[in-house]
Amino acid sequence: MIPLLIIITFSSFMHTYGQTSLKLQYCSFFNNRAPKPQPSLKNCTWFRENSCCMQEEIDATFGRVKPLVGASPDCLRYTNYLMCYICDPLQDRFYCRERLTVCEDFCDSWYRACGSAILKGSIINSLYTNGGNFCESRSFVVEQNTDTCFRVDSALASINSG
């Protein structure tokens, strides 16, 4: 009886305390493969040590996206940072069922940075009233600032777009 009690107690302990420490990172954008070092990344370089993407995938993804006409350097930086979500080893938190969830504060900052750029023949500020509308028009889900939405990591905010 005592061995059974020990097993039940240990199992209960592992279920209660072990789950948070055993959370594995996985790349939901890339069929749930594991992130790994990618020292040759030329863009999204802040993910070199632990990345969900490979350089060929960045080239294929970024090569299809045309920059906004009249985009400021800040606009280009925010757009680049957003596109780098495919490399983020924590993407399983904000990329689910083929939809990207973006934090409202990121959308607002991106909208402010790109407000004078042209999209679909019109100035962004005249097309959308706020960052949430702008992100939703790009088919993103917009959430209040939680752990389950994409945001600018304050440690990366000062990093150049490289």
N, C-alpha and C positions, 0 to 999 in steps of 0.2 A: 504494500500500500504506500509506503514512504517513497519508493522510486517513482511511482506513478504521480504522486503529489509533486515531487521535484520536477518531473517533466512538464506537468501542467503549469507550474509556477514559472519555469524557464520559458515555456512557449508564450505564456501571457506577458512576461517581461519583454521578450523579443518583439511581440506584436505591438506592444505599447511604446517601447523606447527604441527599438531597432529600426523601425520603418523610416524615421526621419534621417537617421545617419546613413542608411543604405540607399538613399535616393540616387539612382543612376541617371546620368545625363544621356539623352538620346536626341537624335536629329529628326524631328517630325517632318521637316520639309523633304528629307532624303530617305524616306521609307524606314525611319527609326534606326538607322545605323548609329554607331557610337562616334562621338567626336574624337579627333586625334590631332597631334601636332602637324602643322602644315608650314614649315619654315620658308617655303618659296612663295607665299602669298605676296602679291604686289599691291593689292588693294585690301582693305579690311585688315590691315597688318596687325592690329591690336588683338586679333584672334589667332595669330601664328602658333602660339603655345598650345592651344586647344580649340580646334575649329571643326565645324560641321561641313565646311565646303572645301573644295580643292580649287586651284587656280583656273583649271579648265572650266569649271562650273561658273565661276565669277565671270570669266570671259564670255561665256555663252549667255548668261543672264544680263550682264551689264551691256553687252553688245547690242541687244535688242531695244534698249531704252535710249531714246533721244533726249538730250537736255532741253529744258524749257527755254524758249526764246527770251532773251533779256534777263536771264537768271543772274542774281548777284552771287558773289563768292559764298556768302552764308547759305543761300538757297541751294547751291551745288553741294555744299558740305552736308547740310541736313538730308538732302536727297541721297547722297552717297551713304551716309550713315544708315539711313532707313533701308537702303538696298542691301546693306551688309547683314541684315537680320538673318539671311540664309546661312551665315557663318557662325552665328551665335550658338554656343554649346548649351545655352539655356532656352533655346527656341521652343522646346516643348511646353513652356509656360504660356507663350503667346501666339503660337502657330498651331492651330488645331482644325481638323476637318477642312484642310486647304483654305483656311481663312486666317489672315493676320489681324490680331487685335493690337491696336495702337493706343497708348495712353493719351488722354486729352491734352495734357500739357505739351507733349511732343507735337501733336497736331497743331496746337496754337503757335508754337515756336516755328514750326515748318511753314505755316501759313503766313506768319509775319515776315519770315525771311524771303518767301517767294511771292509775296503779294503783288509786286510790280512786274512779275514775269508774265509771259503770254502763254495761255493754254487754250486750245480750240479757237484761236483767233481773238480771244478776249483777255483782258487783264484779270488775273486771279482775284484781286480784291473786288472786282465788279461781278464776278461769277458766284462767289461764295461769301457768306456773311461772317464765318468764323472758321477756326481750324477743324472743328468737328465736322462741319459740312464739307470742307475740303477733303479730309481723310475719307469720309463716307463716299464721296464721289469717286475715289480711287478704289472703291470696293473693300475698304478696311472696316473692321468693327472698331468702334471707339468706346473706350471705357474710362471711367474715372481712374485716377492714378493708383493702381494696385500692383500686386506682384504678378498678375496674369496679363499684363499688357506691355508692349514694346515701348521703351523710353530711352532717353539719352542717359547713359551712366555718367554720373558726375565726374568720375575718374577719367572718362574718355572725352568729356566735353571740350577739353582744350587740345585734344589731338587733332592734327591736321587730317584731311580726308584720306591721306595715304594709307 
